[in-house]
Amino acid sequence: MAHFRLEFAPLPHHQKTKGETVVKFRKKPVVIEAFQWTGDTKQTEDPEWIVEAIRNGDVSFIDCCTPKMKLVIRTLEGNMVAKPGDWIIRGVKGELYPCKPDIFEATYEGVEPV
């Protein structure tokens, strides 16, 4: 059995606290696509990528056409559930995942169309 030893170069902005190294990171500025899912008939336009994900089974519904309706998104980490009002994000590699409105607002800002 082969054994590997990993060595990491020191990273900037690290601090030692009680024998641990805490490293701070900043997200890279990437552009994602997203829409806010309403879960009702007021949802007039859906991006083509969510329609395609529904067609191929990566996105499905629970309690369809009821006030308790939820969106189920199959991800690499398992199924994630979105409730009406959540943002559905298409990441940089085409992955889909839900995001709560308060987290979305704190993390993302609009960009000008290209």
MIKOLDO-27052 format. One record per atom (N, C-alpha, C, CB): x, y, z; atom name; residue in three letters. Coordinates in steps of 0.001 Angstrom, whole numbers, plus 524288, in hexadecimal, padded with zeros to 5 digits. Atoms other than C-alpha are relative to their C-alpha. Glycine has a CB too. Layout:
% residues N
+-------+-------+-------+------+------+
!  east ! north !    up ! name ! resn !
+-------+-------+-------+------+------+
!     X !     Y !     Z !   CA !  ala !
...
+-------+-------+-------+------+------+
% end
This chain:
% residues 114
+-------+-------+-------+------+------+
!  east ! north !    up ! name ! resn !
+-------+-------+-------+------+------+
! 8034B ! 7FB71 ! 80000 !    N !  met !
! 80000 ! 80000 ! 80000 !   CA !  met !
! 80383 ! 804DD ! 80000 !    C !  met !
! 7FC3B ! 7FFF6 ! 804C7 !   CB !  met !
! 7FCE6 ! 7FB37 ! 8005C !    N !  ala !
! 80597 ! 80D24 ! 7FC1D !   CA !  ala !
! 7FE24 ! 803EC ! 8040D !    C !  ala !
! 7FFAB ! 80260 ! 7FA78 !   CB !  ala !
! 80143 ! 7FBD1 ! 7FC4D !    N !  his !
! 80624 ! 8181A ! 80601 !   CA !  his !
! 801C1 ! 80520 ! 7FDA1 !    C !  his !
! 802A5 ! 7FF14 ! 80572 !   CB !  his !
! 7FEC8 ! 7FAE2 ! 80216 !    N !  phe !
! 805E9 ! 82645 ! 8023B !   CA !  phe !
! 80033 ! 803EA ! 8046A !    C !  phe !
! 7FBFE ! 801A8 ! 7FBE1 !   CB !  phe !
! 7FFA6 ! 7FBCD ! 7FC2D !    N !  arg !
! 80A07 ! 831F5 ! 80A08 !   CA !  arg !
! 7FEB3 ! 8050F ! 7FD30 !    C !  arg !
! 8058E ! 8003F ! 8029E !   CB !  arg !
! 8018E ! 7FB12 ! 80266 !    N !  leu !
! 8034D ! 83EA8 ! 806B9 !   CA !  leu !
! 80290 ! 8047D ! 802DA !    C !  leu !
! 7FA09 ! 800A2 ! 80006 !   CB !  leu !
! 7FDC1 ! 7FB51 ! 7FDB7 !    N !  glu !
! 80A3B ! 84B61 ! 808F2 !   CA !  glu !
! 7FD4C ! 804A9 ! 7FD8D !    C !  glu !
! 80609 ! 8003E ! 7FF2C !   CB !  glu !
! 802AF ! 7FB5D ! 801D3 !    N !  phe !
! 8039C ! 8586C ! 807E2 !   CA !  phe !
! 8037E ! 804BD ! 800C4 !    C !  phe !
! 7FAC5 ! 800B7 ! 802DD !   CB !  phe !
! 7FD15 ! 7FB1F ! 7FF83 !    N !  ala !
! 80A21 ! 86548 ! 80536 !   CA !  ala !
! 7FD15 ! 8038C ! 803C6 !    C !  ala !
! 800BE ! 802B6 ! 7FA92 !   CB !  ala !
! 802AA ! 7FC6A ! 7FC71 !    N !  pro !
! 8075A ! 86F9E ! 80F75 !   CA !  pro !
! 7FC70 ! 803AD ! 7FCF1 !    C !  pro !
! 80400 ! 80328 ! 80339 !   CB !  pro !
! 803BC ! 7FC7C ! 80280 !    N !  leu !
! 7FB95 ! 877C5 ! 80C13 !   CA !  leu !
! 8000E ! 80542 ! 802C4 !    C !  leu !
! 7FA70 ! 7FDA1 ! 8000B !   CB !  leu !
! 80024 ! 7FAD9 ! 7FD85 !    N !  pro !
! 7FA5B ! 88654 ! 80E71 !   CA !  pro !
! 7FB64 ! 8005B ! 803C8 !    C !  pro !
! 7FFA4 ! 8045B ! 7FBD5 !   CB !  pro !
! 8043B ! 7FEBC ! 7FC5F !    N !  his !
! 7F1E3 ! 88B75 ! 81983 !   CA !  his !
! 7FEA4 ! 7FB7E ! 803AB !    C !  his !
! 7FB32 ! 80194 ! 7FCFA !   CB !  his !
! 80137 ! 8041E ! 7FC4B !    N !  his !
! 7F31C ! 87FC6 ! 82272 !   CA !  his !
! 80137 ! 801D8 ! 80585 !    C !  his !
! 80311 ! 7FAFE ! 7FEB7 !   CB !  his !
! 7FF67 ! 7FE98 ! 7FA90 !    N !  gln !
! 7F1F9 ! 88105 ! 83123 !   CA !  gln !
! 80027 ! 7FB03 ! 8032F !    C !  gln !
! 7FB8B ! 803A8 ! 801D8 !   CB !  gln !
! 7FFF2 ! 80481 ! 7FC7D !    N !  lys !
! 7F525 ! 8777F ! 83BF6 !   CA !  lys !
! 7FCA5 ! 80148 ! 804C1 !    C !  lys !
! 805B4 ! 7FE8C ! 801AA !   CB !  lys !
! 80334 ! 7FF6C ! 7FB59 !    N !  thr !
! 7EB19 ! 875BB ! 846A9 !   CA !  thr !
! 7FFA3 ! 7FABA ! 802AD !    C !  thr !
! 7FA7D ! 80226 ! 7FEA5 !   CB !  thr !
! 80040 ! 804C8 ! 7FCDC !    N !  lys !
! 7EC6B ! 86B65 ! 85142 !   CA !  lys !
! 801F0 ! 7FB3E ! 7FD0F !    C !  lys !
! 7FA7A ! 7FF10 ! 801CF !   CB !  lys !
! 7FDB3 ! 80478 ! 802A4 !    N !  gly !
! 7F535 ! 862A0 ! 84930 !   CA !  gly !
! 7FDC8 ! 7FECD ! 7FAA6 !    C !  gly !
! 7FF69 ! 7FB65 ! 8034A !   CB !  gly !
! 8024E ! 800EA ! 80524 !    N !  glu !
! 7ECF4 ! 86386 ! 83CD3 !   CA !  glu !
! 80162 ! 8047C ! 7FC66 !    C !  glu !
! 7FA02 ! 7FF5B ! 80062 !   CB !  glu !
! 7FF3B ! 7FBE3 ! 803D9 !    N !  thr !
! 7EF5F ! 86B00 ! 83072 !   CA !  thr !
! 7FAC2 ! 80141 ! 7FD88 !    C !  thr !
! 80412 ! 7FE5E ! 7FBC8 !   CB !  thr !
! 804CF ! 7FE3B ! 80274 !    N !  val !
! 7E3C3 ! 872E6 ! 82BC0 !   CA !  val !
! 8018B ! 8030E ! 7FB21 !    C !  val !
! 7FC99 ! 8036B ! 803D7 !   CB !  val !
! 7FEB8 ! 7FD77 ! 804E5 !    N !  val !
! 7E499 ! 876D1 ! 81D90 !   CA !  val !
! 7FB18 ! 80291 ! 7FDE8 !    C !  val !
! 8024C ! 7FC11 ! 7FC00 !   CB !  val !
! 80472 ! 7FD2B ! 80228 !    N !  lys !
! 7DBAC ! 88112 ! 817B9 !   CA !  lys !
! 80038 ! 7FFCE ! 7FA16 !    C !  lys !
! 7FFEA ! 805B5 ! 801F1 !   CB !  lys !
! 80074 ! 8002A ! 805AA !    N !  phe !
! 7D6E2 ! 8802F ! 809C5 !   CA !  phe !
! 7FBC8 ! 803C1 ! 7FE3C !    C !  phe !
! 7FECF ! 7FA6E ! 7FE19 !   CB !  phe !
! 80401 ! 7FCC2 ! 80277 !    N !  arg !
! 7CF16 ! 888FD ! 800BC !   CA !  arg !
! 7FE3C ! 7FD1B ! 7FB20 !    C !  arg !
! 8021B ! 805AC ! 7FEA8 !   CB !  arg !
! 801F6 ! 80279 ! 804BA !    N !  lys !
! 7C637 ! 88389 ! 7F630 !   CA !  lys !
! 80216 ! 802E1 ! 7FB3D !    C !  lys !
! 7F9FB ! 7FFE7 ! 7FFF6 !   CB !  lys !
! 7FE6D ! 7FD9B ! 804E2 !    N !  lys !
! 7CB2C ! 885C9 ! 7E882 !   CA !  lys !
! 7FB39 ! 80283 ! 7FD84 !    C !  lys !
! 80288 ! 7FBF0 ! 7FC45 !   CB !  lys !
! 8047B ! 7FD82 ! 80286 !    N !  pro !
! 7C2A3 ! 88F29 ! 7E0E1 !   CA !  pro !
! 7FE52 ! 7FCF9 ! 7FB26 !    C !  pro !
! 8014E ! 805AA ! 7FE8C !   CB !  pro !
! 80215 ! 80307 ! 8045D !    N !  val !
! 7BAE0 ! 885FB ! 7D838 !   CA !  val !
! 7FA6F ! 801D1 ! 7FEEA !    C !  val !
! 80028 ! 7FA02 ! 8012F !   CB !  val !
! 80551 ! 7FE9D ! 8017C !    N !  val !
! 7AE4A ! 88881 ! 7D0E9 !   CA !  val !
! 7FCD1 ! 7FAFD ! 7FFA8 !    C !  val !
! 7FFE2 ! 80310 ! 7FAB4 !   CB !  val !
! 80383 ! 80480 ! 80017 !    N !  ile !
! 7A331 ! 87EF5 ! 7D321 !   CA !  ile !
! 7FAD2 ! 801BD ! 7FD96 !    C !  ile !
! 7FF2A ! 7FDB4 ! 805A3 !   CB !  ile !
! 8054E ! 7FED9 ! 801B6 !    N !  glu !
! 79577 ! 87E1E ! 7CDB1 !   CA !  glu !
! 7FC58 ! 7FE47 ! 80453 !    C !  glu !
! 7FEAA ! 7FD3A ! 7FAB2 !   CB !  glu !
! 803B0 ! 80163 ! 7FBE0 !    N !  ala !
! 789EB ! 87DDD ! 7D6F5 !   CA !  ala !
! 7FAAC ! 80252 ! 7FED9 !    C !  ala !
! 801F9 ! 801DF ! 80557 !   CB !  ala !
! 80540 ! 7FDBA ! 8001F !    N !  phe !
! 77B63 ! 8800B ! 7D802 !   CA !  phe !
! 7FD5B ! 7FEB2 ! 8051C !    C !  phe !
! 7FCBE ! 7FDF1 ! 7FB40 !   CB !  phe !
! 802DA ! 800F2 ! 7FB2A !    N !  gln !
! 77237 ! 88128 ! 7E378 !   CA !  gln !
! 7FB28 ! 7FCD6 ! 7FEB8 !    C !  gln !
! 7FE89 ! 80536 ! 802C6 !   CB !  gln !
! 8044B ! 80397 ! 80102 !    N !  trp !
! 768B1 ! 875CD ! 7E395 !   CA !  trp !
! 7FB55 ! 8017D ! 8035D !    C !  trp !
! 801A8 ! 7FA4E ! 8010E !   CB !  trp !
! 804B0 ! 7FE74 ! 7FD1A !    N !  thr !
! 75ADC ! 879B5 ! 7E75E !   CA !  thr !
! 7FCB1 ! 7FB5A ! 8019D !    C !  thr !
! 7FCBE ! 803B2 ! 7FCC3 !   CB !  thr !
! 80303 ! 804A2 ! 7FEA6 !    N !  gly !
! 754EC ! 86C1E ! 7E773 !   CA !  gly !
! 7FA3F ! 80067 ! 7FEBF !    C !  gly !
! 8009F ! 7FEDF ! 8059C !   CB !  gly !
! 8058B ! 7FF83 ! 8016B !    N !  asp !
! 74833 ! 870C6 ! 7E190 !   CA !  asp !
! 7FF6C ! 801D6 ! 7FA5D !    C !  asp !
! 7FD2E ! 803D3 ! 803B8 !   CB !  asp !
! 80110 ! 7FE72 ! 80567 !    N !  thr !
! 741D8 ! 87537 ! 7D4F7 !   CA !  thr !
! 80223 ! 8056D ! 7FEB0 !    C !  thr !
! 7FA2C ! 7FFE0 ! 7FEFE !   CB !  thr !
! 7FDB1 ! 7FAE1 ! 80106 !    N !  lys !
! 74814 ! 882AD ! 7D686 !   CA !  lys !
! 80576 ! 7FF89 ! 7FD99 !    C !  lys !
! 80043 ! 8032B ! 8050E !   CB !  lys !
! 7FAE5 ! 800F0 ! 80264 !    N !  gln !
! 754CB ! 87C93 ! 7D1BC !   CA !  gln !
! 7FF2A ! 7FFEC ! 7FA18 !    C !  gln !
! 8028D ! 7FAB6 ! 80203 !   CB !  gln !
! 80148 ! 7FF8A ! 8058A !    N !  thr !
! 75379 ! 88160 ! 7C3C4 !   CA !  thr !
! 80462 ! 7FE46 ! 7FC65 !    C !  thr !
! 7FE93 ! 80582 ! 7FEC6 !   CB !  thr !
! 7FBA3 ! 80178 ! 8035E !    N !  glu !
! 7611D ! 87EE8 ! 7BE6D !   CA !  glu !
! 803E7 ! 7FCC4 ! 80316 !    C !  glu !
! 802AB ! 804E2 ! 7FDAD !   CB !  glu !
! 7FC07 ! 80351 ! 7FDA5 !    N !  asp !
! 76A4A ! 873DC ! 7C1CB !   CA !  asp !
! 804A6 ! 7FFC7 ! 7FC4B !    C !  asp !
! 7FDD3 ! 7FA67 ! 8012D !   CB !  asp !
! 7FB80 ! 8008D ! 80375 !    N !  pro !
! 77831 ! 87343 ! 7BCB1 !   CA !  pro !
! 7FFF6 ! 7FAA7 ! 7FD5F !    C !  pro !
! 8051E ! 800CC ! 8030C !   CB !  pro !
! 7FFDD ! 804F6 ! 802E1 !    N !  glu !
! 77A5C ! 868B3 ! 7B28D !   CA !  glu !
! 802DD ! 7FBC3 ! 80310 !    C !  glu !
! 8029D ! 800C4 ! 7FAAE !   CB !  glu !
! 7FCF8 ! 803E9 ! 7FD1E !    N !  trp !
! 78448 ! 86204 ! 7BB7A !   CA !  trp !
! 7FCDA ! 7FD50 ! 80443 !    C !  trp !
! 804C2 ! 80285 ! 80263 !   CB !  trp !
! 80335 ! 8029D ! 7FC05 !    N !  ile !
! 77A1E ! 85F67 ! 7C613 !   CA !  ile !
! 7FBFA ! 7FC82 ! 7FD50 !    C !  ile !
! 7FD3B ! 80415 ! 8039E !   CB !  ile !
! 803AE ! 80332 ! 802F9 !    N !  val !
! 7705D ! 85A6C ! 7BC00 !   CA !  val !
! 802A8 ! 7FAF3 ! 7FE4C !    C !  val !
! 7FDE7 ! 80307 ! 7FB31 !   CB !  val !
! 7FD0A ! 80499 ! 801A0 !    N !  glu !
! 77AD3 ! 85137 ! 7B6C2 !   CA !  glu !
! 8011D ! 7FC63 ! 804A6 !    C !  glu !
! 80524 ! 801AA ! 7FD66 !   CB !  glu !
! 7FEF4 ! 8032B ! 7FB51 !    N !  ala !
! 77E34 ! 84CA8 ! 7C49E !   CA !  ala !
! 7FB14 ! 7FD14 ! 801C3 !    C !  ala !
! 8020B ! 8037E ! 8047C !   CB !  ala !
! 804F2 ! 802A7 ! 7FEBE !    N !  ile !
! 76FD0 ! 84974 ! 7C6F4 !   CA !  ile !
! 7FF1A ! 7FB95 ! 7FC1E !    C !  ile !
! 7FB4F ! 803EA ! 7FFEB !   CB !  ile !
! 800B7 ! 803FF ! 8040B !    N !  arg !
! 76F29 ! 8421C ! 7BA09 !   CA !  arg !
! 80379 ! 7FB3A ! 800E4 !    C !  arg !
! 80122 ! 8024F ! 7FAA4 !   CB !  arg !
! 7FC6F ! 8046F ! 7FF6A !    N !  asn !
! 77B1F ! 839D0 ! 7BD18 !   CA !  asn !
! 7FFF9 ! 7FD9D ! 80577 !    C !  asn !
! 80572 ! 801AE ! 7FEAA !   CB !  asn !
! 800B3 ! 8026A ! 7FAE0 !    N !  gly !
! 776FA ! 836E9 ! 7CB1D !   CA !  gly !
! 80393 ! 801F3 ! 8044E !    C !  gly !
! 800B6 ! 7FA64 ! 7FF7F !   CB !  gly !
! 7FCAD ! 7FDDD ! 7FBE4 !    N !  asp !
! 78121 ! 83EEF ! 7D275 !   CA !  asp !
! 7FD07 ! 80393 ! 803B3 !    C !  asp !
! 80483 ! 802F0 ! 7FD9C !   CB !  asp !
! 8036B ! 7FCC6 ! 7FCC0 !    N !  val !
! 77632 ! 84786 ! 7D7C5 !   CA !  val !
! 7FA89 ! 7FDB5 ! 7FFC2 !    C !  val !
! 80004 ! 805D8 ! 7FE2E !   CB !  val !
! 80554 ! 8020F ! 7FFBC !    N !  ser !
! 768F8 ! 842BE ! 7DC5D !   CA !  ser !
! 7FCF7 ! 8030A ! 80423 !    C !  ser !
! 80003 ! 7FA04 ! 80144 !   CB !  ser !
! 80368 ! 7FD34 ! 7FC64 !    N !  phe !
! 75DA5 ! 84730 ! 7E4D0 !   CA !  phe !
! 7FDDA ! 7FC59 ! 8042B !    C !  phe !
! 7FB85 ! 80299 ! 7FD0A !   CB !  phe !
! 802C6 ! 802A9 ! 7FBC6 !    N !  ile !
! 757E8 ! 84309 ! 7F1CE !   CA !  ile !
! 7FAF4 ! 8030E ! 800DA !    C !  ile !
! 8036A ! 7FFAB ! 80534 !   CB !  ile !
! 8051E ! 7FD82 ! 7FEFE !    N !  asp !
! 7497F ! 845CD ! 7F494 !   CA !  asp !
! 7FE9A ! 803E6 ! 7FBB5 !    C !  asp !
! 80009 ! 802CB ! 8055A !   CB !  asp !
! 800F9 ! 7FCA4 ! 80487 !    N !  cys !
! 747D5 ! 84B49 ! 7E6F0 !   CA !  cys !
! 7FA81 ! 8024B ! 8001E !    C !  cys !
! 800D0 ! 7FCF0 ! 7FAF3 !   CB !  cys !
! 804F5 ! 7FD2F ! 8008B !    N !  cys !
! 73CF7 ! 8554E ! 7E524 !   CA !  cys !
! 7FD0E ! 8007A ! 80529 !    C !  cys !
! 7FC93 ! 7FD49 ! 7FC06 !   CB !  cys !
! 8025D ! 7FF10 ! 7FAE3 !    N !  thr !
! 73A75 ! 856C1 ! 7F3CA !   CA !  thr !
! 80302 ! 80476 ! 8029B !    C !  thr !
! 80011 ! 7FAE8 ! 8037E !   CB !  thr !
! 7FD2D ! 7FBD7 ! 7FD36 !    N !  pro !
! 73E2B ! 86197 ! 7FD52 !   CA !  pro !
! 80528 ! 7FE22 ! 80275 !    C !  pro !
! 7FC85 ! 80244 ! 8043F !   CB !  pro !
! 7FB39 ! 8022D ! 7FDB0 !    N !  lys !
! 748C6 ! 85869 ! 802A7 !   CA !  lys !
! 8040D ! 7FE65 ! 7FBEB !    C !  lys !
! 7FEA5 ! 7FB54 ! 8035C !   CB !  lys !
! 7FC89 ! 801AF ! 80440 !    N !  met !
! 74F81 ! 856AD ! 7F56F !   CA !  met !
! 805A8 ! 8019D ! 800FB !    C !  met !
! 7FE22 ! 80243 ! 7FACC !   CB !  met !
! 7FA68 ! 7FF08 ! 7FF88 !    N !  lys !
! 75E5D ! 855A6 ! 7F5C6 !   CA !  lys !
! 802B9 ! 7FDF9 ! 7FB1E !    C !  lys !
! 80244 ! 7FD61 ! 804FE !   CB !  lys !
! 7FCC5 ! 8018F ! 80466 !    N !  leu !
! 768DD ! 85430 ! 7EB81 !   CA !  leu !
! 80475 ! 7FCA9 ! 8022A !    C !  leu !
! 8021E ! 804E3 ! 7FCE8 !   CB !  leu !
! 7FBBC ! 8036C ! 7FE57 !    N !  val !
! 7727B ! 848E4 ! 7ED0F !   CA !  val !
! 80422 ! 80018 ! 7FBC0 !    C !  val !
! 7FE0A ! 7FA48 ! 80113 !   CB !  val !
! 7FBAC ! 7FF8F ! 803B0 !    N !  ile !
! 77FBA ! 84ACE ! 7E6A5 !   CA !  ile !
! 80401 ! 7FBD7 ! 80159 !    C !  ile !
! 8027E ! 80594 ! 80020 !   CB !  ile !
! 7FC05 ! 8040B ! 7FF3D !    N !  arg !
! 788E7 ! 83F41 ! 7E4F6 !   CA !  arg !
! 8055E ! 80286 ! 7FF4A !    C !  arg !
! 7FF39 ! 7FB4F ! 7FC14 !   CB !  arg !
! 7FAC4 ! 7FDC8 ! 80030 !    N !  thr !
! 796C9 ! 8439A ! 7E816 !   CA !  thr !
! 803F8 ! 7FBB8 ! 80137 !    C !  thr !
! 8008C ! 804A2 ! 803E5 !   CB !  thr !
! 7FBE9 ! 803BF ! 7FEAB !    N !  leu !
! 7A3D2 ! 83CCB ! 7EA1B !   CA !  leu !
! 80000 ! 7FEC2 ! 805D5 !    C !  leu !
! 80556 ! 8021B ! 7FE5D !   CB !  leu !
! 80041 ! 800C3 ! 7FA5A !    N !  glu !
! 7A18F ! 83E5D ! 7F8C5 !   CA !  glu !
! 7FAF0 ! 7FD66 ! 801B8 !    C !  glu !
! 80099 ! 8052C ! 802C2 !   CB !  glu !
! 80512 ! 80249 ! 7FEB9 !    N !  gly !
! 79411 ! 83822 ! 7F816 !   CA !  gly !
! 7FB9E ! 803A3 ! 7FE68 !    C !  gly !
! 7FFA5 ! 7FEC7 ! 805D6 !   CB !  gly !
! 80482 ! 7FCC6 ! 80168 !    N !  asn !
! 78668 ! 83D7A ! 7F642 !   CA !  asn !
! 7FFA2 ! 804B8 ! 80394 !    C !  asn !
! 7FAED ! 7FCCC ! 80043 !   CB !  asn !
! 800D3 ! 7FB2D ! 7FD14 !    N !  met !
! 78438 ! 84B8A ! 7FA5C !   CA !  met !
! 7FA89 ! 801EA ! 7FEBD !    C !  met !
! 8043B ! 8043F ! 7FEA5 !   CB !  met !
! 80568 ! 7FE5D ! 8009C !    N !  val !
! 776AF ! 8513D ! 7FC63 !   CA !  val !
! 7FFA9 ! 805F3 ! 80010 !    C !  val !
! 7FC90 ! 7FDA3 ! 80456 !   CB !  val !
! 800F4 ! 7FA64 ! 80043 !    N !  ala !
! 77282 ! 85EEB ! 7F865 !   CA !  ala !
! 7FA41 ! 80101 ! 80126 !    C !  ala !
! 80192 ! 80243 ! 7FA8F !   CB !  ala !
! 8055F ! 7FE4E ! 7FED4 !    N !  lys !
! 76679 ! 865B9 ! 7FD9F !   CA !  lys !
! 7FEE1 ! 804E4 ! 7FCC5 !    C !  lys !
! 7FF3B ! 8011A ! 8060C !   CB !  lys !
! 80139 ! 7FB34 ! 802D4 !    N !  pro !
! 75F25 ! 8709F ! 7F6BA !   CA !  pro !
! 802C6 ! 804B0 ! 80276 !    C !  pro !
! 7FA10 ! 800EA ! 7FFE8 !   CB !  pro !
! 7FD0E ! 7FB6D ! 7FE3A !    N !  gly !
! 76707 ! 87D30 ! 7F79F !   CA !  gly !
! 805DB ! 7FF29 ! 7FFDC !    C !  gly !
! 7FE61 ! 80172 ! 80572 !   CB !  gly !
! 7FA68 ! 80123 ! 80050 !    N !  asp !
! 77429 ! 8763B ! 7F722 !   CA !  asp !
! 8020A ! 8013B ! 7FA88 !    C !  asp !
! 80117 ! 7FA39 ! 80168 !   CB !  asp !
! 7FD63 ! 7FF32 ! 804FB !    N !  trp !
! 77DD4 ! 8796E ! 7EC6E !   CA !  trp !
! 8022A ! 7FACD ! 7FE29 !    C !  trp !
! 80466 ! 80427 ! 80074 !   CB !  trp !
! 7FDB7 ! 804A2 ! 80260 !    N !  ile !
! 781D8 ! 86E94 ! 7E32F !   CA !  ile !
! 804A8 ! 801F0 ! 7FCD5 !    C !  ile !
! 7FBE7 ! 7FCE3 ! 7FC7D !   CB !  ile !
! 7FB1B ! 7FE28 ! 80245 !    N !  ile !
! 78FF3 ! 87042 ! 7DF0B !   CA !  ile !
! 80231 ! 7FBE7 ! 7FC49 !    C !  ile !
! 80401 ! 8014B ! 80451 !   CB !  ile !
! 7FCF7 ! 8034A ! 80398 !    N !  arg !
! 7972D ! 86ABD ! 7D36C !   CA !  arg !
! 8059C ! 801C7 ! 80089 !    C !  arg !
! 7FE00 ! 8006B ! 7FA1C !   CB !  arg !
! 7FA9D ! 7FE9F ! 7FEDF !    N !  gly !
! 7A57A ! 86A82 ! 7D743 !   CA !  gly !
! 8037F ! 80006 ! 7FB39 !    C !  gly !
! 80228 ! 7FC59 ! 803EC !   CB !  gly !
! 7FC34 ! 7FF5E ! 8043C !    N !  val !
! 7B1C3 ! 86C15 ! 7CF32 !   CA !  val !
! 800D1 ! 7FB0C ! 7FCD4 !    C !  val !
! 80525 ! 801C2 ! 80231 !   CB !  val !
! 7FF74 ! 804EB ! 802E4 !    N !  lys !
! 7B1EC ! 85DA9 ! 7CB49 !   CA !  lys !
! 7FAB3 ! 7FDCA ! 7FE74 !    C !  lys !
! 802FF ! 7FBFE ! 80342 !   CB !  lys !
! 80535 ! 801BB ! 80186 !    N !  gly !
! 7A34C ! 85CFF ! 7C87A !   CA !  gly !
! 7FD00 ! 7FD4E ! 80457 !    C !  gly !
! 80067 ! 7FC6C ! 7FB79 !   CB !  gly !
! 802A0 ! 8028A ! 7FBA0 !    N !  glu !
! 79FFD ! 8575A ! 7D5D1 !   CA !  glu !
! 7FB8A ! 80377 ! 80200 !    C !  glu !
! 803F0 ! 7FED0 ! 80474 !   CB !  glu !
! 8048E ! 7FD30 ! 7FE05 !    N !  leu !
! 792D5 ! 85B2C ! 7DBA5 !   CA !  leu !
! 7FF9A ! 7FF3B ! 805DD !    C !  leu !
! 7FAF1 ! 7FE26 ! 7FD42 !   CB !  leu !
! 800F1 ! 80075 ! 7FA67 !    N !  tyr !
! 78FF5 ! 85E03 ! 7E9CB !   CA !  tyr !
! 7FC9C ! 8048C ! 801D4 !    C !  tyr !
! 80538 ! 7FFDC ! 80310 !   CB !  tyr !
! 80344 ! 7FBD8 ! 7FDE8 !    N !  pro !
! 7864A ! 865DA ! 7F1F4 !   CA !  pro !
! 80308 ! 8036B ! 803D4 !    C !  pro !
! 7FB32 ! 7FDB2 ! 802AA !   CB !  pro !
! 7FD96 ! 7FC59 ! 7FC57 !    N !  cys !
! 789CF ! 871A2 ! 7FA34 !   CA !  cys !
! 7FBA9 ! 80338 ! 8028E !    C !  cys !
! 80417 ! 803A0 ! 7FD2B !   CB !  cys !
! 803E6 ! 7FCE3 ! 7FD30 !    N !  lys !
! 781B4 ! 87854 ! 804B6 !   CA !  lys !
! 800A4 ! 805C3 ! 7FE90 !    C !  lys !
! 80085 ! 7FF39 ! 80605 !   CB !  lys !
! 7FFD0 ! 7FA89 ! 801B7 !    N !  pro !
! 77E33 ! 88673 ! 8016D !   CA !  pro !
! 803D9 ! 80371 ! 80307 !    C !  pro !
! 7FAAD ! 80251 ! 8006E !   CB !  pro !
! 7FC82 ! 7FCA8 ! 7FCF9 !    N !  asp !
! 785F0 ! 88C8E ! 80CA1 !   CA !  asp !
! 805C2 ! 7FED0 ! 7FEC7 !    C !  asp !
! 7FEF1 ! 7FF4C ! 805DE !   CB !  asp !
! 7FAA8 ! 80179 ! 80169 !    N !  ile !
! 7924D ! 884F6 ! 8092D !   CA !  ile !
! 80141 ! 801F0 ! 7FA7F !    C !  ile !
! 800BE ! 7F9FE ! 8005B !   CB !  ile !
! 7FF3D ! 7FE2C ! 8055F !    N !  phe !
! 79097 ! 88838 ! 7FAC1 !   CA !  phe !
! 80117 ! 805D8 ! 7FFF8 !    C !  phe !
! 7FB2A ! 7FEBF ! 7FC98 !   CB !  phe !
! 7FF60 ! 7FA55 ! 7FFE6 !    N !  glu !
! 78F34 ! 896B2 ! 7FDAD !   CA !  glu !
! 80545 ! 80194 ! 8025B !    C !  glu !
! 7FB8A ! 80282 ! 80318 !   CB !  glu !
! 7FB02 ! 7FEBE ! 7FD84 !    N !  ala !
! 79B45 ! 896A3 ! 8066E !   CA !  ala !
! 804A9 ! 7FE62 ! 7FCA6 !    C !  ala !
! 8005A ! 7FD5F ! 8054D !   CB !  ala !
! 7FBAD ! 80242 ! 802F3 !    N !  thr !
! 7A385 ! 88F11 ! 7FC9A !   CA !  thr !
! 80070 ! 8020C ! 7FA6F !    C !  thr !
! 7FF72 ! 7FA37 ! 7FFDF !   CB !  thr !
! 80002 ! 7FEB3 ! 80593 !    N !  tyr !
! 79F9E ! 893AD ! 7EF01 !   CA !  tyr !
! 7FDF1 ! 80578 ! 7FF06 !    C !  tyr !
! 7FCC2 ! 7FC13 ! 7FCF9 !   CB !  tyr !
! 8021B ! 7FB0B ! 801E6 !    N !  glu !
! 79D14 ! 8A04A ! 7E7C9 !   CA !  glu !
! 7FF52 ! 7FF8B ! 7FA1B !    C !  glu !
! 803A9 ! 804B9 ! 80177 !   CB !  glu !
! 80115 ! 80039 ! 80590 !    N !  gly !
! 797BC ! 8A2A1 ! 7DA3B !   CA !  gly !
! 80494 ! 801FB ! 7FCC0 !    C !  gly !
! 7FB28 ! 80320 ! 7FEC4 !   CB !  gly !
! 7FC0A ! 7FE1C ! 803A4 !    N !  val !
! 7A0B3 ! 8A486 ! 7CE94 !   CA !  val !
! 7FD42 ! 801AD ! 7FB07 !    C !  val !
! 80439 ! 7FBBC ! 7FEDC !   CB !  val !
! 8022A ! 7FE24 ! 804F0 !    N !  glu !
! 79E7A ! 8AB5A ! 7C1CA !   CA !  glu !
! 8000F ! 7FB99 ! 7FBFB !    C !  glu !
! 80319 ! 804C8 ! 7FDF6 !   CB !  glu !
! 7FFEC ! 803F4 ! 80432 !    N !  pro !
! 79A74 ! 8A275 ! 7B685 !   CA !  pro !
! 80449 ! 80139 ! 7FC1F !    C !  pro !
! 7FAAC ! 7FFBA ! 7FD2D !   CB !  pro !
! 7FBBB ! 7FF4B ! 803D5 !    N !  val !
! 7A557 ! 8A03C ! 7ACB9 !   CA !  val !
! 7FDCE ! 8008E ! 7FA9D !    C !  val !
! 803DE ! 7FB6A ! 80026 !   CB !  val !
+-------+-------+-------+------+------+
% end
